[in-house]
Amino acid sequence: MDISKALLKDKLHKKEQALIITDYACSTPENFKELMQCFLSNEYRLAQRAAWSISWAAQKKPHFIKLYIKDLIEQLSRKAVHDAVIRNSVCILQKIDIPKDLHGELMNCCFAFIESNKTPVAVKAFSLTTLFNLSKIYPDIKNELKIIIEERLDDETAAFKQRGKQILRHLNT
């Protein structure tokens, strides 16, 4: 299977096709790498469509995604990329162990996401969880995270409020 052709072949990208691509990508490290290259592509539509499959593939084969953690974090700074790319990158990063040398860059991106009014709600929610996870390693960021959540609670969406309140309960214990 040529993953890039499979991702772009139909006018609409459907869940069934995304799952077929996911299964194929998870069958070998080489296939996973091909899917990852689509996800990291500068081709807007290709990267967007690869995002769904890469998220599922990362759950199925977490040891495959570990090779690409730096790439996922670098995705967070891209501007001309579909929201799905950012959303799925942060979603994956909230669930895996991050090498220490990448913590600072990841924290900076996540703090920027939760402080911006332009960030989609799912990206904010995943960023909150990622920062909470990192606060277990860096207790110094707990206070900053707490302040930002408390300051933004009244002006944010229900999803942010729910995740924020959940994190505040853990930070206050």
N, C-alpha and C positions, 0 to 999 in steps of 0.2 A: 504494500500500500504506500502510495505517496501521500503523506499526511497533509501537506499544504494543498494539494489538489482536492483531497477529501474534505478539508475544511471549507474550501471555497466553491465546491461544485454546485451546491444548491443555492437558490435565491435566499431561502430562509435556513438558518442553522437550527436543527431540531435535536432534542435531547437524545433520541435514539442514535443519531449519527455521532453525537458527542461521546456517547458511551462506547460505541464501536471503536472510535478513535482512541479513547482512553484504554480500552482493553488491549488494543494493538500496541500502543505506546508502552504499556506495562509489561509486555511480553519479553522485551530485551532492553538492556541499557542503551543500545544504539537507537532503538525506536523511541525511547524516552527522550534521548538527546534530540532527535528529529522534531518531536513535538515541542520541546523546549526552545529550539531554534525558531519555530513558528511563533511561539509566545513572545520571544525576544525581538521579533522582526520589527522593522520600521514600517512595514506595510500594515496600515491601520486595521483593516478588516481581518486580515490573517491573524494578527495578534489578538484581536477581540475574540474571534471564534476559538482560538486555541486556549483562551483563558478558562473556559468551562472545563475542558478536558484536562488541563494541567492541574486544576484544583482537585478533581477526582483522582487523577493519577498520583498526586502527592499523598493523598490519603491511602491509596492502595499500596504504594511503594515508597514509603517515607525515606528509605535508604537511597533511593534514586535521586530524590529532590535535594538531599544534603549536598550534593556536588554543585548545586546551583544557587545556594543561599545568597552568595554575594551578588549574583545576577538579579535575584528577586529584589534585593535591597536597592540595587542600582535602578531598577524599574520605577521605584517610588519617586524618584526625582525627575522622571521624564514628564514633559509638558504636553507634547503632541501625541498623546496615547489615549486610547479609549478607557473610560472609567473601569471597565471590566478587568483590564490588566492590573490596575492599581488595587482594585477591590480583591481580586483573587490572590495577588501577591501578599497583601497584608493578612488575608485570611489564612494562607498557608503559614506565614511567619508567626502568627499567634499560636500555632500548634506544635512548633518544633523548637529544638534547642538551637540557639544562634551562637556561632563562634564569638568569643569575647572581643576580638579585634573589629567586629562589625556592630557592636552594641551602640556605640556613640552615634554613628550615622543613622541607625535604625531609630534610636530615641529621638533624634532631631527631626526626622521625617514624621514620626508619629505625633510628636508634640505639635508640629506645624499643621498636620491634618486636623487635629481636634480643636485647634485654635482658629481655623479658617471657617468662615461662613459659607464658602464655596465648596467645601468637601462634602461628597455624598455621605449620607447617614451610615451606610454599611461600612464604609472606609473608616469613619469616626469610631464606630463600635469596635471594629477589629483592632484599631489603633489603641483604644482604651485598654483592651485585653492584653495587647502586646506590651504596653507600658506597665500595666499591673504585673505581668510576668517578670519584666525586667526590674521592677521595684523590689522584688525578692532578692535580687543580686545587688542592687544599688538602692539601699534604703533612703538615700538622700533625695531621690526623685519622688518619694511618696508624698511629701508636703506639696510640691509643685503640682503633681497630678491631682491631689485632693483639692487644691485651690482652684485649678482650672475647671474641674468637674462642678464644684459648688458654684462658681461664677457663671457657668454656662447652662446650668440645669433649667432655669426658667425660660430660656430662649431656644431650647433645642427640641428635637423631635422626641416622640415617645420612645423610640428605640435607644436613643442616646440617654434619655432619662433612666430607663430601665437598667441599662448596662452601667451607667454612672452610679446609680444608687447601689447596685450590687457591689461594685468595686469600692465605694465609700464604706459600706458595711465591713468589708474585709480590711480596709486600710485603718479603720477606727478600732479594730480589735487587737 
